[in-house]
Amino acid sequence: MEIDPIPIGSCSKENQIIYQQWFNYADSDSDGRITGNDAIKFFAMSNLSRQDLKQVWAIADSKRQGYLGFAEFIIAMQLISLAQSGQPITQDLLSSGVELKNLRPPTMDGLDVLMAKKRHKEKEVDSNGGSPLQPSSSSSSWFSSKSTKKVSLSNVTSIIDGLKKLYIQKLRPLEATYRFNDFVSPLLTNSDFEAKPMVMLLGQYSTGKTTFIKHLLKTSYPGAHIGPEPTTDRFVVVMSGPDERSIPGNTVAVQADMPFSGLTSFGTAFLSKFECSQMPHPLLDHITLVDTPGVLSGEKQRTQRAYDFTGVTSWFASKCDLILLLFDPHKLDISDEFKRVISSLRGHDDKIRIVLNKADQVDTQQLMRVYGALMWSLGKVLNTPEVMRVYIGSFNDKPVNDAISGPIGRDLFEKEQDDLLSDLKDIPKKACDRRINEFVKRARAAKIHAYIISHLKKEMPAMMGKAKAQQKLIDNLAAEFGKVQREFHLPPGDFPDVEHFREALSGYNIDKFEKLKPKMIQAVDDMLGYDIPNLLKNFRNPYD
């Protein structure tokens, strides 16, 4: 499965050298990113119309990051070259069989003269012993730096960097003050913002989760086990790496460049059942896949797992961009544990897709009945009025069993497979939008959490009877939530689960909590109302 519109390798080595020199020239602050302002100055030399250049930027920045890296810059140059030769610029132009290897670089008016001037200037700087322009400091250092000196958002060069800055300056202080990290979600780190989009596969054992990943990658991954019994007994994150290897969970959780540090809260019992499989693969350069243990049925699920399985799936669900629930025609019953797992995905309904796998094992009439039974079962678990998208197919490397499914079945499975693959291909393009969405969701949750904690603190007596008052507040938590909701006019659907909150609260002394700090709340309101809209405005298509 190819995601990139075009890999760098489709550009000849000679052209890559030319483009690298052009890229270095256009990148005004040497941070490896061509921003909208850089592009407007540089692309103007092509003498193309504004409408054409708007289309060039939209295709090159398909992930809507707000800047072009070197690979995206090459795509832009190839599009400009094709446009100069009279080709209309369309989304599928680069994949339409155009010969790219021998495509000449575009004509850029006056670029040679400007580059010669720049080289001459750099020589002068070197001969005078001066130092050339230093690239701006890495955004990862913002998280470790003790200084909370405000940095203007006009200095950031991407939407993600802007979100990092807003998080450190406005949201993280609120989270830390009201212990959001203890109750809801650990504080974010640099790797949480930089992580590739994730796809999680959930389902009962032997529904074809690991085979599905193998089918996508067209190869097995390190540590993959496939069989009719519950074979995958651990959470496996399949991600890109320089060579094929498996990394144990405890090691993964402490690596600063991986977004899994929050899993340490589930303890060693879980981390020993968690691992990361790395391998070089073009698909994994864009997305990370999460394989999960098959959900067991009955009591053995709760009593035989030494860690909070539902809690872990809920943690991954909040980080994932897509959640695939796999079923097979012979396992349509939704066990109690699977019901709990699906319920833990509350708030992430837009990410869920249902996959009815191994559909070529039943004939057309049976498939129709199986589909009806699946929708009936799901309707009792997924409490949403909307119909979930269901993909029907046989996602493995074996040819479709025509003897059972017939020609209609083969045609249906091929169309469904194409639909699901195009859904997966869209993930990297939507990743930046998804990250903004999750960030805003988190900010709202942190605000409500601050209101709840400060309200509970306010209800505590000043002197006597603190233990009794605390117990009364914990027992009547639902009523206290109602008071907070009415006082601050908040939507009831945004409040956390009462039982889960009560459990977390019982380990704390409410009297030690902070009072409401309106300035902190105001800072988050300003961020949601002004800063984020301005950030998006700054990094939209520069030709809009």
Buried (B, 14 or more C-beta within 10 A) or exposed (E): BEBBBBEEEBBBEEBBEBBEEBBEBBBBBEBEBBBBEBBBEBBBBBEBEEEBBBBBBBBBBBBBBBBBBBBBBBBBBBBBBBBBEEEEBEEEBBEEEBEBEEBEBBEBEEBEEBBEEEEEEEEEEEEEEEEEEEEBEEBBEBBEEEEEEEBEBEEBBBBBBBBBBBBBBBBBBBBEBBBBBBBBBBBBBBBBBBBBBBBBBBBBBBBBBBBBBBBBBEEBBBBBBBEEEBBBEBBBBBBBBEEBEBBEBBEBBEEEEBBBBBBBBBEEEBBBBBBBBBBEBEBBBBBBBBBBBBBBBEEEBBEEBEBBBBBBBBBBBBBBBBBBBBBBBEBBEBBEBBBBBBBBBBBBEEBBBBBBBBBBBBBEEBBEEBBEBBBEBBEEBBEEEEEBEBBBBBBBEEEBBEEBBBEEBBEBBEEBBEBBBEBBBBBBBBBBBBBBEBBBBBBBBBBBBBBBBBBBBEBBEEEEEBEEBBEEBBEEBEEBBEEBBEEBEBEEEEBBEEEBBBEBBEEBEBBEBEEBBEEBBEBBBEBBEEBBEEBBEBBBBBBE
